[in-house]
């Protein structure tokens, strides 16, 4: 995910906007962590597909609470990026626990 946004990140760094790079990096990890977490916990991709579609729709319509791109005015003041970083870590941890449970259950 970060590789796809790399040209935009370089442009933002050259224009002196390191916060944009930070938000894009956290957003990429959040989406990846959510995809892995929802896939492991539900055994399929439907939950991720539905929730991600809703998040993109809300982001396009400038809803700051689900802004994973840092492009919606007001999301910085709400601290959405910090929430995404914490949620990403929690989802990765729970995904590892879920996968470990699956492996030990089938062994």
Gaussian input, Z-matrix of N, CA and C with variables (Angstrom, degrees):
# hf/3-21g

backbone

0 1
 N
 C     1     B1
 C     2     B2     1     A1
 N     3     B3     2     A2     1     D1
 C     4     B4     3     A3     2     D2
 C     5     B5     4     A4     3     D3
 N     6     B6     5     A5     4     D4
 C     7     B7     6     A6     5     D5
 C     8     B8     7     A7     6     D6
 N     9     B9     8     A8     7     D7
 C    10    B10     9     A9     8     D8
 C    11    B11    10    A10     9     D9
 N    12    B12    11    A11    10    D10
 C    13    B13    12    A12    11    D11
 C    14    B14    13    A13    12    D12
 N    15    B15    14    A14    13    D13
 C    16    B16    15    A15    14    D14
 C    17    B17    16    A16    15    D15
 N    18    B18    17    A17    16    D16
 C    19    B19    18    A18    17    D17
 C    20    B20    19    A19    18    D18
 N    21    B21    20    A20    19    D19
 C    22    B22    21    A21    20    D20
 C    23    B23    22    A22    21    D21
 N    24    B24    23    A23    22    D22
 C    25    B25    24    A24    23    D23
 C    26    B26    25    A25    24    D24
 N    27    B27    26    A26    25    D25
 C    28    B28    27    A27    26    D26
 C    29    B29    28    A28    27    D27
 N    30    B30    29    A29    28    D28
 C    31    B31    30    A30    29    D29
 C    32    B32    31    A31    30    D30
 N    33    B33    32    A32    31    D31
 C    34    B34    33    A33    32    D32
 C    35    B35    34    A34    33    D33
 N    36    B36    35    A35    34    D34
 C    37    B37    36    A36    35    D35
 C    38    B38    37    A37    36    D36
 N    39    B39    38    A38    37    D37
 C    40    B40    39    A39    38    D38
 C    41    B41    40    A40    39    D39
 N    42    B42    41    A41    40    D40
 C    43    B43    42    A42    41    D41
 C    44    B44    43    A43    42    D42
 N    45    B45    44    A44    43    D43
 C    46    B46    45    A45    44    D44
 C    47    B47    46    A46    45    D45
 N    48    B48    47    A47    46    D46
 C    49    B49    48    A48    47    D47
 C    50    B50    49    A49    48    D48
 N    51    B51    50    A50    49    D49
 C    52    B52    51    A51    50    D50
 C    53    B53    52    A52    51    D51
 N    54    B54    53    A53    52    D52
 C    55    B55    54    A54    53    D53
 C    56    B56    55    A55    54    D54
 N    57    B57    56    A56    55    D55
 C    58    B58    57    A57    56    D56
 C    59    B59    58    A58    57    D57
 N    60    B60    59    A59    58    D58
 C    61    B61    60    A60    59    D59
 C    62    B62    61    A61    60    D60
 N    63    B63    62    A62    61    D61
 C    64    B64    63    A63    62    D62
 C    65    B65    64    A64    63    D63
 N    66    B66    65    A65    64    D64
 C    67    B67    66    A66    65    D65
 C    68    B68    67    A67    66    D66
 N    69    B69    68    A68    67    D67
 C    70    B70    69    A69    68    D68
 C    71    B71    70    A70    69    D69
 N    72    B72    71    A71    70    D70
 C    73    B73    72    A72    71    D71
 C    74    B74    73    A73    72    D72
 N    75    B75    74    A74    73    D73
 C    76    B76    75    A75    74    D74
 C    77    B77    76    A76    75    D75
 N    78    B78    77    A77    76    D76
 C    79    B79    78    A78    77    D77
 C    80    B80    79    A79    78    D78
 N    81    B81    80    A80    79    D79
 C    82    B82    81    A81    80    D80
 C    83    B83    82    A82    81    D81
 N    84    B84    83    A83    82    D82
 C    85    B85    84    A84    83    D83
 C    86    B86    85    A85    84    D84
 N    87    B87    86    A86    85    D85
 C    88    B88    87    A87    86    D86
 C    89    B89    88    A88    87    D87
 N    90    B90    89    A89    88    D88
 C    91    B91    90    A90    89    D89
 C    92    B92    91    A91    90    D90
 N    93    B93    92    A92    91    D91
 C    94    B94    93    A93    92    D92
 C    95    B95    94    A94    93    D93
 N    96    B96    95    A95    94    D94
 C    97    B97    96    A96    95    D95
 C    98    B98    97    A97    96    D96
 N    99    B99    98    A98    97    D97
 C   100   B100    99    A99    98    D98
 C   101   B101   100   A100    99    D99
 N   102   B102   101   A101   100   D100
 C   103   B103   102   A102   101   D101
 C   104   B104   103   A103   102   D102
 N   105   B105   104   A104   103   D103
 C   106   B106   105   A105   104   D104
 C   107   B107   106   A106   105   D105
 N   108   B108   107   A107   106   D106
 C   109   B109   108   A108   107   D107
 C   110   B110   109   A109   108   D108
 N   111   B111   110   A110   109   D109
 C   112   B112   111   A111   110   D110
 C   113   B113   112   A112   111   D111
 N   114   B114   113   A113   112   D112
 C   115   B115   114   A114   113   D113
 C   116   B116   115   A115   114   D114
 N   117   B117   116   A116   115   D115
 C   118   B118   117   A117   116   D116
 C   119   B119   118   A118   117   D117
 N   120   B120   119   A119   118   D118
 C   121   B121   120   A120   119   D119
 C   122   B122   121   A121   120   D120
 N   123   B123   122   A122   121   D121
 C   124   B124   123   A123   122   D122
 C   125   B125   124   A124   123   D123
 N   126   B126   125   A125   124   D124
 C   127   B127   126   A126   125   D125
 C   128   B128   127   A127   126   D126
 N   129   B129   128   A128   127   D127
 C   130   B130   129   A129   128   D128
 C   131   B131   130   A130   129   D129
 N   132   B132   131   A131   130   D130
 C   133   B133   132   A132   131   D131
 C   134   B134   133   A133   132   D132
 N   135   B135   134   A134   133   D133
 C   136   B136   135   A135   134   D134
 C   137   B137   136   A136   135   D135
 N   138   B138   137   A137   136   D136
 C   139   B139   138   A138   137   D137
 C   140   B140   139   A139   138   D138
 N   141   B141   140   A140   139   D139
 C   142   B142   141   A141   140   D140
 C   143   B143   142   A142   141   D141
 N   144   B144   143   A143   142   D142
 C   145   B145   144   A144   143   D143
 C   146   B146   145   A145   144   D144
 N   147   B147   146   A146   145   D145
 C   148   B148   147   A147   146   D146
 C   149   B149   148   A148   147   D147
 N   150   B150   149   A149   148   D148
 C   151   B151   150   A150   149   D149
 C   152   B152   151   A151   150   D150
 N   153   B153   152   A152   151   D151
 C   154   B154   153   A153   152   D152
 C   155   B155   154   A154   153   D153
 N   156   B156   155   A155   154   D154
 C   157   B157   156   A156   155   D155
 C   158   B158   157   A157   156   D156
 N   159   B159   158   A158   157   D157
 C   160   B160   159   A159   158   D158
 C   161   B161   160   A160   159   D159
 N   162   B162   161   A161   160   D160
 C   163   B163   162   A162   161   D161
 C   164   B164   163   A163   162   D162
 N   165   B165   164   A164   163   D163
 C   166   B166   165   A165   164   D164
 C   167   B167   166   A166   165   D165
 N   168   B168   167   A167   166   D166
 C   169   B169   168   A168   167   D167
 C   170   B170   169   A169   168   D168
 N   171   B171   170   A170   169   D169
 C   172   B172   171   A171   170   D170
 C   173   B173   172   A172   171   D171
 N   174   B174   173   A173   172   D172
 C   175   B175   174   A174   173   D173
 C   176   B176   175   A175   174   D174
 N   177   B177   176   A176   175   D175
 C   178   B178   177   A177   176   D176
 C   179   B179   178   A178   177   D177
 N   180   B180   179   A179   178   D178
 C   181   B181   180   A180   179   D179
 C   182   B182   181   A181   180   D180
 N   183   B183   182   A182   181   D181
 C   184   B184   183   A183   182   D182
 C   185   B185   184   A184   183   D183
 N   186   B186   185   A185   184   D184
 C   187   B187   186   A186   185   D185
 C   188   B188   187   A187   186   D186
 N   189   B189   188   A188   187   D187
 C   190   B190   189   A189   188   D188
 C   191   B191   190   A190   189   D189
 N   192   B192   191   A191   190   D190
 C   193   B193   192   A192   191   D191
 C   194   B194   193   A193   192   D192
 N   195   B195   194   A194   193   D193
 C   196   B196   195   A195   194   D194
 C   197   B197   196   A196   195   D195
 N   198   B198   197   A197   196   D196
 C   199   B199   198   A198   197   D197
 C   200   B200   199   A199   198   D198
 N   201   B201   200   A200   199   D199
 C   202   B202   201   A201   200   D200
 C   203   B203   202   A202   201   D201
 N   204   B204   203   A203   202   D202
 C   205   B205   204   A204   203   D203
 C   206   B206   205   A205   204   D204
 N   207   B207   206   A206   205   D205
 C   208   B208   207   A207   206   D206
 C   209   B209   208   A208   207   D207
 N   210   B210   209   A209   208   D208
 C   211   B211   210   A210   209   D209
 C   212   B212   211   A211   210   D210
 N   213   B213   212   A212   211   D211
 C   214   B214   213   A213   212   D212
 C   215   B215   214   A214   213   D213
 N   216   B216   215   A215   214   D214
 C   217   B217   216   A216   215   D215
 C   218   B218   217   A217   216   D216
 N   219   B219   218   A218   217   D217
 C   220   B220   219   A219   218   D218
 C   221   B221   220   A220   219   D219
 N   222   B222   221   A221   220   D220
 C   223   B223   222   A222   221   D221
 C   224   B224   223   A223   222   D222
 N   225   B225   224   A224   223   D223
 C   226   B226   225   A225   224   D224
 C   227   B227   226   A226   225   D225
 N   228   B228   227   A227   226   D226
 C   229   B229   228   A228   227   D227
 C   230   B230   229   A229   228   D228
 N   231   B231   230   A230   229   D229
 C   232   B232   231   A231   230   D230
 C   233   B233   232   A232   231   D231
 N   234   B234   233   A233   232   D232
 C   235   B235   234   A234   233   D233
 C   236   B236   235   A235   234   D234
 N   237   B237   236   A236   235   D235
 C   238   B238   237   A237   236   D236
 C   239   B239   238   A238   237   D237
 N   240   B240   239   A239   238   D238
 C   241   B241   240   A240   239   D239
 C   242   B242   241   A241   240   D240
 N   243   B243   242   A242   241   D241
 C   244   B244   243   A243   242   D242
 C   245   B245   244   A244   243   D243
 N   246   B246   245   A245   244   D244
 C   247   B247   246   A246   245   D245
 C   248   B248   247   A247   246   D246
 N   249   B249   248   A248   247   D247
 C   250   B250   249   A249   248   D248
 C   251   B251   250   A250   249   D249
 N   252   B252   251   A251   250   D250
 C   253   B253   252   A252   251   D251
 C   254   B254   253   A253   252   D252
 N   255   B255   254   A254   253   D253
 C   256   B256   255   A255   254   D254
 C   257   B257   256   A256   255   D255
 N   258   B258   257   A257   256   D256
 C   259   B259   258   A258   257   D257
 C   260   B260   259   A259   258   D258
 N   261   B261   260   A260   259   D259
 C   262   B262   261   A261   260   D260
 C   263   B263   262   A262   261   D261
 N   264   B264   263   A263   262   D262
 C   265   B265   264   A264   263   D263
 C   266   B266   265   A265   264   D264
 N   267   B267   266   A266   265   D265
 C   268   B268   267   A267   266   D266
 C   269   B269   268   A268   267   D267
 N   270   B270   269   A269   268   D268
 C   271   B271   270   A270   269   D269
 C   272   B272   271   A271   270   D270
 N   273   B273   272   A272   271   D271
 C   274   B274   273   A273   272   D272
 C   275   B275   274   A274   273   D273
 N   276   B276   275   A275   274   D274
 C   277   B277   276   A276   275   D275
 C   278   B278   277   A277   276   D276
 N   279   B279   278   A278   277   D277
 C   280   B280   279   A279   278   D278
 C   281   B281   280   A280   279   D279
 N   282   B282   281   A281   280   D280
 C   283   B283   282   A282   281   D281
 C   284   B284   283   A283   282   D282
 N   285   B285   284   A284   283   D283
 C   286   B286   285   A285   284   D284
 C   287   B287   286   A286   285   D285
 N   288   B288   287   A287   286   D286
 C   289   B289   288   A288   287   D287
 C   290   B290   289   A289   288   D288
 N   291   B291   290   A290   289   D289
 C   292   B292   291   A291   290   D290
 C   293   B293   292   A292   291   D291
 N   294   B294   293   A293   292   D292
 C   295   B295   294   A294   293   D293
 C   296   B296   295   A295   294   D294
 N   297   B297   296   A296   295   D295
 C   298   B298   297   A297   296   D296
 C   299   B299   298   A298   297   D297
 N   300   B300   299   A299   298   D298
 C   301   B301   300   A300   299   D299
 C   302   B302   301   A301   300   D300
 N   303   B303   302   A302   301   D301
 C   304   B304   303   A303   302   D302
 C   305   B305   304   A304   303   D303
 N   306   B306   305   A305   304   D304
 C   307   B307   306   A306   305   D305
 C   308   B308   307   A307   306   D306
 N   309   B309   308   A308   307   D307
 C   310   B310   309   A309   308   D308
 C   311   B311   310   A310   309   D309
 N   312   B312   311   A311   310   D310
 C   313   B313   312   A312   311   D311
 C   314   B314   313   A313   312   D312
 N   315   B315   314   A314   313   D313
 C   316   B316   315   A315   314   D314
 C   317   B317   316   A316   315   D315
 N   318   B318   317   A317   316   D316
 C   319   B319   318   A318   317   D317
 C   320   B320   319   A319   318   D318

   B1=1.4456
   B2=1.5315
   B3=1.3114
   B4=1.4633
   B5=1.5237
   B6=1.3300
   B7=1.4553
   B8=1.5282
   B9=1.3274
   B10=1.4618
   B11=1.5287
   B12=1.3166
   B13=1.4634
   B14=1.5244
   B15=1.3124
   B16=1.4657
   B17=1.5315
   B18=1.3311
   B19=1.4755
   B20=1.5326
   B21=1.3119
   B22=1.4602
   B23=1.5234
   B24=1.3172
   B25=1.4653
   B26=1.5242
   B27=1.3225
   B28=1.4716
   B29=1.5238
   B30=1.3315
   B31=1.4658
   B32=1.5252
   B33=1.3353
   B34=1.4599
   B35=1.5194
   B36=1.3192
   B37=1.4644
   B38=1.5207
   B39=1.3213
   B40=1.4650
   B41=1.5213
   B42=1.3275
   B43=1.4616
   B44=1.5249
   B45=1.3343
   B46=1.4579
   B47=1.5157
   B48=1.3143
   B49=1.4588
   B50=1.5341
   B51=1.3388
   B52=1.4657
   B53=1.5313
   B54=1.3236
   B55=1.4632
   B56=1.5261
   B57=1.3212
   B58=1.4636
   B59=1.5283
   B60=1.3164
   B61=1.4621
   B62=1.5260
   B63=1.3240
   B64=1.4657
   B65=1.5229
   B66=1.3291
   B67=1.4616
   B68=1.5221
   B69=1.3225
   B70=1.4626
   B71=1.5231
   B72=1.3241
   B73=1.4598
   B74=1.5233
   B75=1.3341
   B76=1.4657
   B77=1.5283
   B78=1.3285
   B79=1.4643
   B80=1.5226
   B81=1.3245
   B82=1.4662
   B83=1.5242
   B84=1.3347
   B85=1.4587
   B86=1.5265
   B87=1.3211
   B88=1.4588
   B89=1.5294
   B90=1.3157
   B91=1.4670
   B92=1.5271
   B93=1.3241
   B94=1.4607
   B95=1.5227
   B96=1.3281
   B97=1.4686
   B98=1.5226
   B99=1.3274
   B100=1.4578
   B101=1.5233
   B102=1.3174
   B103=1.4668
   B104=1.5285
   B105=1.3139
   B106=1.4632
   B107=1.5316
   B108=1.3348
   B109=1.4632
   B110=1.5254
   B111=1.3214
   B112=1.4652
   B113=1.5297
   B114=1.3172
   B115=1.4594
   B116=1.5115
   B117=1.3172
   B118=1.4646
   B119=1.5198
   B120=1.3146
   B121=1.4618
   B122=1.5295
   B123=1.3216
   B124=1.4647
   B125=1.5239
   B126=1.3213
   B127=1.4602
   B128=1.5130
   B129=1.3108
   B130=1.4614
   B131=1.5165
   B132=1.3143
   B133=1.4591
   B134=1.5235
   B135=1.3159
   B136=1.4701
   B137=1.5214
   B138=1.3368
   B139=1.4673
   B140=1.5211
   B141=1.3373
   B142=1.4591
   B143=1.5240
   B144=1.3026
   B145=1.4628
   B146=1.5250
   B147=1.3161
   B148=1.4663
   B149=1.5227
   B150=1.3382
   B151=1.4681
   B152=1.5262
   B153=1.3263
   B154=1.4644
   B155=1.5283
   B156=1.3141
   B157=1.4649
   B158=1.5203
   B159=1.3234
   B160=1.4663
   B161=1.5252
   B162=1.3326
   B163=1.4695
   B164=1.5274
   B165=1.3141
   B166=1.4673
   B167=1.5205
   B168=1.3221
   B169=1.4647
   B170=1.5278
   B171=1.3238
   B172=1.4708
   B173=1.5224
   B174=1.3162
   B175=1.4638
   B176=1.5208
   B177=1.3108
   B178=1.4669
   B179=1.5205
   B180=1.3276
   B181=1.4579
   B182=1.5292
   B183=1.3233
   B184=1.4703
   B185=1.5186
   B186=1.3207
   B187=1.4597
   B188=1.5245
   B189=1.3404
   B190=1.4636
   B191=1.5262
   B192=1.3126
   B193=1.4667
   B194=1.5197
   B195=1.3082
   B196=1.4676
   B197=1.5273
   B198=1.3055
   B199=1.4605
   B200=1.5237
   B201=1.3147
   B202=1.4662
   B203=1.5226
   B204=1.3247
   B205=1.4567
   B206=1.5212
   B207=1.3108
   B208=1.4596
   B209=1.5080
   B210=1.3134
   B211=1.4613
   B212=1.5218
   B213=1.3368
   B214=1.4561
   B215=1.5268
   B216=1.3255
   B217=1.4623
   B218=1.5290
   B219=1.3109
   B220=1.4543
   B221=1.5124
   B222=1.3281
   B223=1.4621
   B224=1.5308
   B225=1.3081
   B226=1.4704
   B227=1.5230
   B228=1.3218
   B229=1.4556
   B230=1.5287
   B231=1.3158
   B232=1.4607
   B233=1.5318
   B234=1.3184
   B235=1.4587
   B236=1.5137
   B237=1.3199
   B238=1.4643
   B239=1.5293
   B240=1.3235
   B241=1.4639
   B242=1.5216
   B243=1.3146
   B244=1.4615
   B245=1.5171
   B246=1.3239
   B247=1.4664
   B248=1.5236
   B249=1.3250
   B250=1.4651
   B251=1.5204
   B252=1.3267
   B253=1.4651
   B254=1.5296
   B255=1.3267
   B256=1.4654
   B257=1.5212
   B258=1.3152
   B259=1.4661
   B260=1.5253
   B261=1.3240
   B262=1.4671
   B263=1.5207
   B264=1.3297
   B265=1.4578
   B266=1.5236
   B267=1.3153
   B268=1.4633
   B269=1.5317
   B270=1.3380
   B271=1.4680
   B272=1.5199
   B273=1.3331
   B274=1.4641
   B275=1.5262
   B276=1.3232
   B277=1.4659
   B278=1.5289
   B279=1.3329
   B280=1.4708
   B281=1.5303
   B282=1.3318
   B283=1.4635
   B284=1.5239
   B285=1.3365
   B286=1.4637
   B287=1.5219
   B288=1.3321
   B289=1.4642
   B290=1.5267
   B291=1.3291
   B292=1.4574
   B293=1.5092
   B294=1.3209
   B295=1.4680
   B296=1.5216
   B297=1.3253
   B298=1.4667
   B299=1.5216
   B300=1.3190
   B301=1.4668
   B302=1.5342
   B303=1.3346
   B304=1.4609
   B305=1.5155
   B306=1.3202
   B307=1.4664
   B308=1.5215
   B309=1.3274
   B310=1.4700
   B311=1.5391
   B312=1.2995
   B313=1.4709
   B314=1.5283
   B315=1.3282
   B316=1.4608
   B317=1.5247
   B318=1.3155
   B319=1.4763
   B320=1.5040
   A1=110.67
   A2=115.96
   A3=119.15
   A4=110.09
   A5=117.21
   A6=120.52
   A7=111.47
   A8=116.81
   A9=119.83
   A10=112.13
   A11=115.97
   A12=120.57
   A13=112.35
   A14=117.97
   A15=121.02
   A16=113.91
   A17=120.58
   A18=118.40
   A19=112.68
   A20=116.74
   A21=120.18
   A22=111.20
   A23=117.01
   A24=120.43
   A25=111.40
   A26=116.27
   A27=120.03
   A28=109.97
   A29=117.16
   A30=120.50
   A31=111.22
   A32=116.58
   A33=120.12
   A34=111.77
   A35=116.97
   A36=119.41
   A37=111.43
   A38=116.91
   A39=120.52
   A40=112.31
   A41=117.69
   A42=120.32
   A43=111.85
   A44=117.12
   A45=120.54
   A46=114.44
   A47=117.50
   A48=121.18
   A49=109.88
   A50=117.97
   A51=119.67
   A52=112.89
   A53=118.05
   A54=120.29
   A55=110.91
   A56=117.38
   A57=120.90
   A58=110.67
   A59=117.27
   A60=121.30
   A61=109.62
   A62=116.35
   A63=121.42
   A64=110.56
   A65=117.10
   A66=121.35
   A67=110.97
   A68=117.43
   A69=120.05
   A70=111.32
   A71=117.23
   A72=121.06
   A73=111.06
   A74=116.68
   A75=120.60
   A76=110.09
   A77=117.46
   A78=121.17
   A79=112.17
   A80=116.66
   A81=120.39
   A82=110.88
   A83=116.74
   A84=119.41
   A85=111.18
   A86=117.15
   A87=120.66
   A88=110.66
   A89=116.72
   A90=120.21
   A91=110.62
   A92=117.48
   A93=120.79
   A94=111.28
   A95=116.50
   A96=120.63
   A97=110.56
   A98=116.95
   A99=119.86
   A100=111.23
   A101=117.26
   A102=120.56
   A103=110.64
   A104=116.86
   A105=120.55
   A106=110.34
   A107=116.08
   A108=121.12
   A109=111.77
   A110=116.52
   A111=119.06
   A112=111.35
   A113=117.46
   A114=120.31
   A115=112.52
   A116=116.76
   A117=120.32
   A118=110.97
   A119=116.78
   A120=119.80
   A121=113.32
   A122=117.49
   A123=119.17
   A124=112.98
   A125=117.37
   A126=120.25
   A127=113.64
   A128=117.75
   A129=121.20
   A130=110.89
   A131=114.67
   A132=119.48
   A133=113.80
   A134=117.71
   A135=120.38
   A136=113.01
   A137=118.05
   A138=120.95
   A139=110.47
   A140=116.31
   A141=119.35
   A142=110.93
   A143=117.40
   A144=120.91
   A145=111.91
   A146=116.32
   A147=120.04
   A148=111.14
   A149=116.61
   A150=119.89
   A151=110.60
   A152=118.16
   A153=120.21
   A154=110.87
   A155=117.63
   A156=120.73
   A157=110.58
   A158=116.79
   A159=120.75
   A160=110.38
   A161=117.34
   A162=120.49
   A163=111.31
   A164=117.27
   A165=120.17
   A166=110.28
   A167=117.27
   A168=120.94
   A169=110.66
   A170=116.96
   A171=120.21
   A172=111.53
   A173=117.27
   A174=120.54
   A175=110.91
   A176=116.79
   A177=120.43
   A178=110.76
   A179=116.58
   A180=121.56
   A181=112.62
   A182=117.58
   A183=125.32
   A184=113.80
   A185=117.25
   A186=122.12
   A187=107.64
   A188=118.35
   A189=119.69
   A190=114.81
   A191=119.28
   A192=120.56
   A193=113.74
   A194=118.48
   A195=121.16
   A196=111.67
   A197=116.86
   A198=121.05
   A199=110.52
   A200=116.78
   A201=121.09
   A202=111.80
   A203=117.26
   A204=121.01
   A205=113.13
   A206=117.52
   A207=121.05
   A208=113.11
   A209=117.60
   A210=120.71
   A211=113.84
   A212=117.58
   A213=120.63
   A214=109.43
   A215=117.79
   A216=119.43
   A217=111.04
   A218=115.60
   A219=120.99
   A220=114.40
   A221=118.20
   A222=118.98
   A223=111.16
   A224=117.23
   A225=120.12
   A226=110.55
   A227=116.24
   A228=120.65
   A229=111.72
   A230=117.10
   A231=121.37
   A232=112.99
   A233=117.25
   A234=120.89
   A235=113.68
   A236=115.99
   A237=120.92
   A238=111.19
   A239=117.44
   A240=120.46
   A241=111.29
   A242=117.49
   A243=120.57
   A244=111.67
   A245=115.76
   A246=120.26
   A247=110.37
   A248=116.63
   A249=120.29
   A250=111.32
   A251=116.96
   A252=120.27
   A253=110.26
   A254=116.83
   A255=120.42
   A256=110.90
   A257=116.97
   A258=120.79
   A259=110.56
   A260=117.65
   A261=121.25
   A262=110.58
   A263=116.36
   A264=119.90
   A265=111.22
   A266=117.21
   A267=121.08
   A268=110.57
   A269=116.47
   A270=119.30
   A271=112.06
   A272=117.66
   A273=120.12
   A274=109.92
   A275=116.80
   A276=120.90
   A277=110.85
   A278=116.94
   A279=120.34
   A280=112.09
   A281=116.70
   A282=119.86
   A283=110.69
   A284=116.93
   A285=119.82
   A286=110.90
   A287=117.05
   A288=119.64
   A289=111.46
   A290=115.85
   A291=119.85
   A292=112.56
   A293=116.67
   A294=120.22
   A295=110.47
   A296=116.55
   A297=119.78
   A298=110.35
   A299=116.83
   A300=121.52
   A301=110.38
   A302=116.84
   A303=120.38
   A304=111.93
   A305=116.09
   A306=120.21
   A307=110.72
   A308=116.88
   A309=119.49
   A310=110.72
   A311=117.61
   A312=121.02
   A313=111.30
   A314=116.85
   A315=120.70
   A316=113.48
   A317=117.62
   A318=120.07
   A319=112.26
   D1=-41.78
   D2=-179.67
   D3=-66.04
   D4=-36.27
   D5=-179.36
   D6=-62.29
   D7=-35.12
   D8=178.63
   D9=-66.24
   D10=-32.87
   D11=-177.45
   D12=-93.94
   D13=1.33
   D14=-175.48
   D15=-56.20
   D16=-44.90
   D17=178.12
   D18=-60.15
   D19=-40.22
   D20=177.74
   D21=-67.50
   D22=-37.23
   D23=178.00
   D24=-64.43
   D25=-42.38
   D26=178.12
   D27=-62.41
   D28=-42.94
   D29=178.24
   D30=-60.61
   D31=-43.44
   D32=179.69
   D33=-65.74
   D34=-37.56
   D35=176.05
   D36=-65.03
   D37=-41.42
   D38=179.74
   D39=-67.34
   D40=-28.27
   D41=178.12
   D42=-88.54
   D43=0.71
   D44=175.65
   D45=83.42
   D46=35.85
   D47=-179.74
   D48=-124.13
   D49=73.97
   D50=-178.67
   D51=-68.01
   D52=-23.91
   D53=178.26
   D54=-62.38
   D55=-37.39
   D56=179.04
   D57=-62.90
   D58=-39.44
   D59=178.88
   D60=-66.27
   D61=-42.05
   D62=177.85
   D63=-60.05
   D64=-46.95
   D65=-178.57
   D66=-64.88
   D67=-41.85
   D68=179.81
   D69=-64.80
   D70=-39.00
   D71=179.20
   D72=-65.84
   D73=-47.54
   D74=178.57
   D75=-62.87
   D76=-41.73
   D77=179.07
   D78=-61.69
   D79=-40.91
   D80=178.68
   D81=-64.36
   D82=-42.20
   D83=178.33
   D84=-68.74
   D85=-35.30
   D86=179.16
   D87=-63.55
   D88=-48.23
   D89=-178.98
   D90=-63.92
   D91=-41.98
   D92=178.73
   D93=-64.86
   D94=-44.24
   D95=179.30
   D96=-63.67
   D97=-40.76
   D98=179.24
   D99=-65.77
   D100=-39.10
   D101=178.97
   D102=-63.45
   D103=-46.04
   D104=-179.87
   D105=-65.82
   D106=-46.70
   D107=-179.19
   D108=-59.27
   D109=-50.22
   D110=-177.30
   D111=-67.26
   D112=-34.14
   D113=177.60
   D114=-66.40
   D115=-42.29
   D116=-179.84
   D117=-71.24
   D118=-42.84
   D119=-175.13
   D120=-73.20
   D121=-32.42
   D122=-177.97
   D123=-104.68
   D124=-14.25
   D125=179.95
   D126=78.73
   D127=12.17
   D128=179.93
   D129=-158.44
   D130=-174.08
   D131=-175.58
   D132=-107.94
   D133=-3.61
   D134=-173.65
   D135=-60.57
   D136=-45.10
   D137=-178.94
   D138=-58.72
   D139=-47.84
   D140=179.69
   D141=-61.68
   D142=-44.51
   D143=-177.83
   D144=-60.13
   D145=-43.51
   D146=-178.71
   D147=-69.70
   D148=-49.63
   D149=-176.43
   D150=-66.75
   D151=-40.24
   D152=179.67
   D153=-65.47
   D154=-39.05
   D155=176.98
   D156=-61.91
   D157=-42.81
   D158=177.78
   D159=-64.26
   D160=-41.59
   D161=179.75
   D162=-63.67
   D163=-42.86
   D164=178.77
   D165=-64.31
   D166=-43.22
   D167=178.31
   D168=-60.10
   D169=-45.91
   D170=179.08
   D171=-65.63
   D172=-37.20
   D173=178.81
   D174=-66.63
   D175=-40.69
   D176=177.19
   D177=-62.85
   D178=-34.20
   D179=-179.95
   D180=-91.45
   D181=19.47
   D182=172.53
   D183=60.06
   D184=47.74
   D185=173.06
   D186=-95.31
   D187=111.06
   D188=-173.08
   D189=-68.10
   D190=-22.94
   D191=-175.75
   D192=-70.02
   D193=-20.80
   D194=179.60
   D195=-118.21
   D196=23.20
   D197=-176.81
   D198=-79.01
   D199=104.31
   D200=177.36
   D201=-99.25
   D202=3.68
   D203=-179.72
   D204=-108.94
   D205=-14.41
   D206=-178.59
   D207=76.97
   D208=16.09
   D209=-175.78
   D210=-99.10
   D211=-8.52
   D212=-177.23
   D213=-92.25
   D214=125.76
   D215=177.43
   D216=-60.21
   D217=135.00
   D218=178.84
   D219=100.48
   D220=-17.09
   D221=-178.44
   D222=-71.94
   D223=-29.88
   D224=178.56
   D225=-66.43
   D226=-42.17
   D227=-179.13
   D228=-67.42
   D229=-30.16
   D230=179.03
   D231=-79.77
   D232=-11.86
   D233=-179.94
   D234=73.14
   D235=32.63
   D236=-177.25
   D237=-62.03
   D238=-36.25
   D239=-177.75
   D240=-64.52
   D241=-39.13
   D242=176.96
   D243=-64.35
   D244=-40.17
   D245=176.58
   D246=-62.74
   D247=-42.93
   D248=179.69
   D249=-63.66
   D250=-39.68
   D251=179.28
   D252=-63.66
   D253=-45.56
   D254=179.10
   D255=-65.48
   D256=-43.47
   D257=179.63
   D258=-63.35
   D259=-37.00
   D260=178.77
   D261=-62.14
   D262=-46.26
   D263=179.86
   D264=-63.13
   D265=-42.33
   D266=179.11
   D267=-63.73
   D268=-44.01
   D269=-179.41
   D270=-65.34
   D271=-38.68
   D272=177.85
   D273=-64.66
   D274=-43.84
   D275=178.57
   D276=-60.52
   D277=-47.58
   D278=179.92
   D279=-66.36
   D280=-33.81
   D281=177.10
   D282=-65.40
   D283=-41.67
   D284=176.67
   D285=-63.11
   D286=-42.48
   D287=177.71
   D288=-62.78
   D289=-43.10
   D290=178.78
   D291=-62.53
   D292=-43.18
   D293=179.23
   D294=-66.97
   D295=-39.75
   D296=178.26
   D297=-62.12
   D298=-41.32
   D299=177.85
   D300=-62.61
   D301=-43.00
   D302=178.16
   D303=-61.67
   D304=-43.43
   D305=-178.31
   D306=-65.80
   D307=-43.93
   D308=-178.32
   D309=-72.61
   D310=-27.49
   D311=179.57
   D312=-71.37
   D313=-36.84
   D314=-177.11
   D315=-91.91
   D316=-4.67
   D317=-179.36
   D318=-85.95

